[in-house]
């Protein structure tokens, strides 16, 4: 062990380098880690330079400089997903809050880094803060470390065990372990063997689970994502002529999809704008369409309720093959700044010949709690009408794959301005279609008619609660230790 430590750290002394260089390297590695144009392997070391900087410096100026560097790093990350029509101000809308959510993990670790078990403080606090962000704030799960593995189908399987928290914990654990080895110039079981063993077990589990998913056949149903020609996202609203053209094309593509064998069809989010005065006639027409074609139709559209200021209902009508509307759903989690009425109705699934089908809208599925709701209802397939922009394509669709693996259900993501995909309960995209390609805007796929049970769907956020327990216990021990030291009388 001693010789290995020596080999790993020989010739390198962190004190020989100006601490500001660690900040600069940290900004660079962090900006290469998340969202689009990311390098997967950087996730395992992206926090290391920041942790070394904090171990070498002290005082409020150092901590303020670190926070500014952290915000700069996240600003560069978020800038990568900015493209027309998204305003640049969105960068700070996300980068500053995400920086604030990550700050406690770094600062608390740096304060207690010499205490017993402090190694685990960093990953524990980071995943607690991530959980708070995607459970209780409108920022959703953007910036969560687990998403950096979006191209690694084996590691994605591990979210079926402990959700995003389990995979994020391992990533942060590896980061703090590498930083500790570099800082202390020695290795220990908790910084070398254990994280390597857990990483190895995760990879083995993921590989076996993914391969086993193909070992047996399963009953499938033909589904289709039907795209729209509408590019409207707000004011000015489309003219009546333009709306009629969009309607004609949508109906024509839906007929084609049905003739191609699709039994369940989903349009894109905001596939068409329907004025309130025209909505009754519109509803009648889509019910007739579903009944005529004998299909289940998730008809997503927008209905403005005021234009000054703009306010609208972003919703879908879930219509069965008899032409009955089983339920209507308004987007539960509008994107911050989106002028949509927030839906609060309970989630529902429809039984389509023994397959339970639910649906949400785009940003909704960036919140694991919403997928958990469909998991509790036993959903086999969740339709996801969506509307992206170039900057978040295709990472936003890849994020949806994590929801599928967590809850063990399939997802049909029908996307305007982005990647449509049919995703199995194992995160595999069995069919894809980009709206930016030259195509007929109809994507067919075969999806399993049944979901699979996952450990995460049973234990839910238990791993996060375990981490909260560890943090509380650590704090109690620290308080008792301080009291004990303060009562020692000087000689």
C-alpha positions, -999 to +999 in steps of 0.1 A: +000+000+000+028+024+009+047+017-023+015+023-043+009+056-026+044+066-033+041+056-069+008+075-074+020+108-058+058+107-065+072+140-078+040+160-074+034+185-046+002+205-046+018+233-027+042+241-055+014+254-077-004+288-072-039+279-058-055+301-085-044+277-111-065+250-095-095+273-097-088+279-134-084+242-141-116+235-121-136+260-143-123+243-174-130+207-163-164+216-150-174+233-182-164+202-202-184+179-179-221+187-181-249+189-207-240+192-244-204+189-258-194+171-227-166+146-221-179+117-199-146+109-182-142+145-170-171+139-146-149+117-124-123+145-119-141+177-125-144+187-088-108+177-079-091+210-087-118+229-067-113+206-037-075+211-038-079+249-040-101+248-009-076+226+010-048+251+003-066+284+011-085+299+039-105+330+048-135+347+034-117+361+003-107+326-007-143+314-003-158+343-022-133+338-050-142+301-051-179+309-053-173+333-082-153+306-100-180+280-094-207+304-109-184+311-138-179+273-144-217+268-144-223+298-165-200+283-192-219+250-188-253+266-193-240+288-221-235+255-241-273+250-243-282+285-253-294+289-288-322+307-306-348+316-293-335+312-257-322+345-242-287+347-227-302+358-194-312+321-189-275+314-182-276+332-149-311+320-141-296+286-138-259+290-132-262+311-100-288+288-082-269+257-092-237+272-080-254+280-047-268+245-044-233+230-049-215+255-026-224+238+008-208+205-002-175+221-009-174+245+020-186+221+047-161+195+035-133+220+036-142+230+072-143+194+085-119+177+061-096+165+089-123+148+109-130+111+109-154+101+081-152+136+066-144+119+032-181+111+028-193+146+037-187+158+002-208+132-017-234+131+010-241+169+010-238+171-028-266+145-034-287+160-006-285+194-023-292+178-057-323+161-043-335+194-027-331+211-061-350+186-082-377+179-056-385+213-042-374+240-068-384+248-104-348+242-115-356+205-119-327+180-122-305+201-145-269+199-134-272+166-116-239+147-118-256+114-128-266+129-161-229+132-171-232+094-178-260+098-203-240+080-230-231+051-208-260+026-210-244+003-184-240+029-157-274+043-165-288+009-153-277+018-117-304+044-113-328+015-112-313+008-078-309+041-060-321+067-085-300+097-095-286+099-060-268+066-061-249+073-093-242+109-083-228+097-050-203+074-067-191+102-090-186+126-061-170+099-040-144+092-068-137+130-071-131+135-033-110+103-032-087+115-060-084+149-043-076+133-009-049+111-024-033+141-041-035+163-010-024+138+016-001+119-008-013+086+004-041+062-003-065+044+019-091+017+016-119+044+016-102+064-011-089+037-034-102+001-031-138+009-020-147+034-047-130+012-073-149-019-061-183+000-061-176+014-096-167-021-108-199-036-093-220-009-108-205-015-143-210-053-139-245-049-127-254-025-155-239-047-182-257-078-170-290-060-165-289-045-199-279-078-216-305-098-197-332-074-210-326-089-244-325-125-232-363-130-234-388-116-259-417-094-248-451-085-261-449-051-279-473-025-292-467-002-322-465+034-312-458+066-333-446+101-327-461+125-351-444+159-356-460+193-364-450+221-388-460+247-362-431+268-350-453+291-328-441+295-292-458+327-282-468+360-297-477+367-324-502+339-324-506+320-357-533+332-381-564+312-388-551+302-422-518+290-407-536+271-380-558+253-405-527+244-425-511+230-394-543+211-385-546+195-420-509+183-419-512+169-384-544+150-393-528+137-425-497+125-407-518+109-380-538+090-406-505+078-422-492+066-389-524+047-381-523+031-416-487+021-408-499+001-379-495+026-349-520+019-322-509+047-298-499+080-313-485+112-296-481+146-311-454+170-302-459+195-273-477+226-286-485+209-319-510+235-327-525+267-312-563+266-307-582+297-297-608+293-269-637+301-293-626+273-316-618+247-289-652+230-288-652+223-325-615+212-322-622+187-295-650+172-316-627+168-346-599+150-327-624+127-310-637+118-344-602+113-357-592+088-330-625+069-333-622+067-371-586+054-370-592+032-339-561+047-322-553+061-288-543+097-294-524+120-271-533+153-287-511+180-273-519+217-281-519+252-266-550+273-259-543+310-252-565+325-224-551+360-227-527+378-250-518+409-228-500+395-209-497+362-228-512+333-207-521+299-221-530+264-212-503+239-224-521+206-224-531+174-240-563+155-244-560+117-239-585+101-263-591+063-265-599+044-297-636+049-292-632+086-294-637+092-256-616+117-237-603+097-207-587+128-192-572+162-199-538+172-185-522+206-181-484+208-179-475+204-142-441+220-143-440+249-168-404+260-175-395+291-154-408+321-173-432+300-194-467+318-193-485+285-188-512+278-163-498+251-140-517+219-139-524+203-105-548+175-113-539+140-101-520+118-126-540+093-144-533+062-166-556+046-192-559+009-197-553+002-234-559-035-239-541-044-207-513-018-211-514+011-187-506+043-205-500+077-190-486+110-203-468+141-191-454+171-210-417+178-217-401+196-187-424+176-163-401+146-168-371+165-156-386+160-121-382+124-109-412+128-085-435+130-115-422+098-130-425+082-095-461+091-096-466+072-128-446+044-113-470+042-084-499+040-108-483+010-125-478+028-159-463+006-186-458+034-211-456+071-206-462+094-236-442+126-235-451+154-259-421+177-259-407+208-274-370+216-272-345+239-288-313+232-306-291+239-276-305+211-255-308+186-283-304+156-278-294+158-241-329+166-230-342+134-246-313+114-231-323+128-196-358+112-201-341+078-204-331+081-168-368+083-158-375+052-178-348+032-160-357+045-126-394+035-128-391+006-153-416+019-178-412+028-215-414+064-228-424+077-262-409+112-264-425+131-293-404+162-298-407+194-317-373+212-323-354+181-311-350+144-309-380+121-307-373+087-292-389+055-281-372+045-249-375+010-233-375+004-195-337-002-198-330+033-213-324+019-248-337+042-276-351+017-300-362+044-325-351+080-330-361+109-353-346+144-353-369+172-362-339+189-378-335+162-403-353+160-436-380+134-429-418+128-430-421+137-392-435+103-384-415+079-361-427+043-355-415+021-328-423-012-310-424-007-272-430-034-245-465-036-233-454-042-197-432-023-173-405-039-151-402-036-114-371-017-102-356-015-067-358+023-069-395+022-075-399+002-043-374+020-019-377+054-037-355+081-020-343+058+008-307+063-002-311+101+002-327+097+036-297+075+046-274+103+036-294+128+056-291+104+086-253+103+081-251+141+080-272+145+112-251+119+130-219+136+119-231+169+131-241+154+165-207+139+169-190+172+160-212+191+186-205+166+213-168+166+205-166+204+207-185+204+240-162+178+254-131+198+244-145+230+259-151+214+293-115+203+297-099+224+324-065+238+318-038+228+342 
